[in-house]
Amino acid sequence: MRLVTHILAGWAVAHSPEGSPRLRLDARGRRLAVLAGLAPLLDGVHVFWNQERFQELHHEYSASLPVGVLVTLLLALLASRGRRLPTALATFLAFAANTLLDVVTTNWPVRLFFPLSDFRWSVGGRLTDFTIYTVIGTLCDLTFLALAALICWRWGRTPFELFGERVDRLAIDFVRLPWRHRCSECGRRATYRCGKCQATLCGYHVRLTALRPSCADCAPRGR
């Protein structure tokens, strides 16, 4: 399964309880959910560049649901105080989503209950590789990409939040602003917004310090 789709699947799961104040995740919880969605890659990450070796190792150990329970317990300890239960629920669902995606979008058997059982299953042998990778895989890619766009539209967040809220805000402005806003200095299409006065700016006139965009008037003055 494609790495970006695994990230977007965890991102979608992290936003699934947004309608419930009691289960809604904070920024840390969302990051932990995405991290849980990537945890099943751990058994093959050290040979990721060797696809043949990666296929031999991946799905053998870290994609199993019992391992998902262990990952959930460990990540829940890192959750914000008072948010551990919803974070634990989201992290397990994100982990399980990764496993389910691998079951239906690859032809590699997934060891679902390691170390409790050696039972393995996949759609490989039941469906053609074209159906698995091109039809189902592409449909999953497009579905989670659409959900990421919906999350951005509805809550103003992108997966760049994983690297910090400032990075997320820069990414959103870079995509949104050019369509309707011009630089207040020169009239070019704007891609930044001053954090103090909210003036819109192009890349030529922005002052970007510690990922905080500012105009010339609001930029910190050197001593």
Order of alpha helices (4+ residues) and beta strands (2+ residues): alpha-alpha-alpha-alpha-alpha-beta-beta-alpha-alpha-beta-beta-beta-beta
